[in-house]
Amino acid sequence: MCGIVGYVGPSTDDKALQVVMEGLARLEYRGYDSAGVALVTEAAQNGAGNGVQSEKRAGKLENLRGALYAREMAPSRTAIGHTRWATHGGPTDGNAHPHRGGDGDRLALIHNGIIENFHALKKELLAEGVDFDSETDTEVAAKLVGREYDRLGDLTEAMRAVVGRLEGAFTLLAVHADSPGTVVGARRNSPLVVGVGDGENYLGSDVAAFIGYTRHAVELGQDQIVTITPDGYEVIGFDGSPAQGNAYEVTWDAAAAEKGGYETFMEKEIYEQPHAVADTLLGRTDEEGRLVLDDMRISEEQLSRVDRIVMVACGTAAYSGMVAKYAIEHWTRIPVEVALAHEFRYSDPIADERTLVVSISQSGETMDTLMAVKHARELGALTLSICNTHGSTIPRESDAVLYTHAGPEVAVASTKGFTAQITAAYILGLYLAQLRGGTYADEAQAVMRELRGLPDKIQTVLDRMERVIEIARFMADTRSVLFLGRHVGYPIALEGALKLKEIAYIHAEGFAAGELKHGPIALIEPGQPVFVIAPGTATPHDLHKKVVSNIQEIRARGARTLVIAEDGDEDVVPFADEVIRVPASLPLLMPLLTIVPLQVFALHLASAKGLDVDQPRNLAKSVTVE
Ligand code: F6R
């Protein structure tokens, strides 16, 4: 989950440092508890022989910027930079990257991931008399690559000699004082992208690292090493054989990764949801109006034999899977189970070639989800990834991919990622329904038509948020908020509570409304705020009426009821302290509308408390460790 940047250019000036610092600023969402840079300084410039100059600081990037400002960095054409989310060793200056190795500490190395066997390797190095300055697993890699460089005199070969010994997940970048104009990178189970420039080249954990300079990108494959120089890049496998990355053009620009006039990334991303949903729906039908998916490496025949679906995901993404369960089961009659990815793997799951395991991940890098996908494949299941990040690890490890087109999501709390995931899951459900024939195959096109109208309805919800913002500000001192929902409203209650917990640090819990009388109603006391997501009036089995009764029950016990209800639903009015209106849609599609006020509520309540909405405490955007 750390952010990594590398640069080599033609001339020794300030550009290398500038590129790396800009890249780190864009990657700060990946981790932000410390940051550091290393520059290769060349003899011609400093008159004192080649060297590596590094600076690193605990805390946000600002601290590093201050430290760099206070000292003079030699001009350089070769630089690496790192923004960290601590795993081994706390967030201190000493544990921040880069770490040094080799004779005279002339090598600097940065790392994303976890080296699982670092204890054994460290023991070996300690026995050889190597001293360590930090508690990190990274420093072990730095010492090993440094030692190999001293033996082999070649940075690429030194990297190759070490990566085979490392277990776990890692992206490594290294520079050496004796190799100016060269950065070497390696990856296993963790991302690394090359940015191809004109007489200069870049490396990044993702394209945001260099998007201000080039849109030509090359995604490295699993177990590959890349060497960049100003004139080009060369890729080899860990075994030394020539290899190739996957070249592509980045379609979004630097502005898309910036705040675009909003106060926070989260606010921007909430307001981008009409686009995120519309773009995710783009290009999904052929000339005959039939649904098509991208990157399908599963045959229609295999898919039509599927007799069970398991959705694996974590956090918000898992709640999108819960919404999808209702829709996919209804449209296809295929049983759908939703498993938290970290539980799936270790629950001795049952899956075979007729099981479709659908992973949902915004980042495509969540380690728990990746491991669940790998396990599903080992069991012989078909794997399909719903993902927002092109070229990330989970889609690469899956048999098929359905990309959401939400654009980069920078705020730690997922918003547009969530609605885009739900949209993609609907598309998958409709596609399967169409493939299998039956009642809902005929209706698929009608649902798709309604779905295409949803972006406008989301915009309507966003245009009506004034009162929700007022309520949020008014509730800044609230200590506990409950959320109730039923049917597809139940996962929305869970997601509403999660948003509030993670950015406003308020105790919040979501419940299935039917569960109230089985315990949670005891929590209701006078003044307790409760959001209720009322089902659409057309929801089958009188669910709407049943939820109206639930609202009455809690109101009678003093709850302050904040009811999200569709336009025209008058039944809730007598029992609601506040009614938050959303346009009506098909009952199964309502989550795309009902979640929006809850996102806006959490955002404004957290802002009213003066909290850092985009980078909440203790969290990182992509959780690349188990
Ligand atoms: C909450 C949130 C997390 C993520 C979860 C999975 O706002 O963002 O709960 O949803 O960590 O992340 P991805 O979707 O990247 O796999």
Boltz pocket constraint, residues with backbone or C-beta under 6 A from the ligand:
constraints:
  - pocket:
      binder: B
      contacts: [[A, 314], [A, 315], [A, 316], [A, 317], [A, 318], [A, 360], [A, 361], [A, 362], [A, 363], [A, 364], [A, 365], [A, 366], [A, 369], [A, 412], [A, 413], [A, 414], [A, 415], [A, 498], [A, 502], [A, 620], [A, 621], [A, 622], [A, 623]]
      max_distance: 6.0
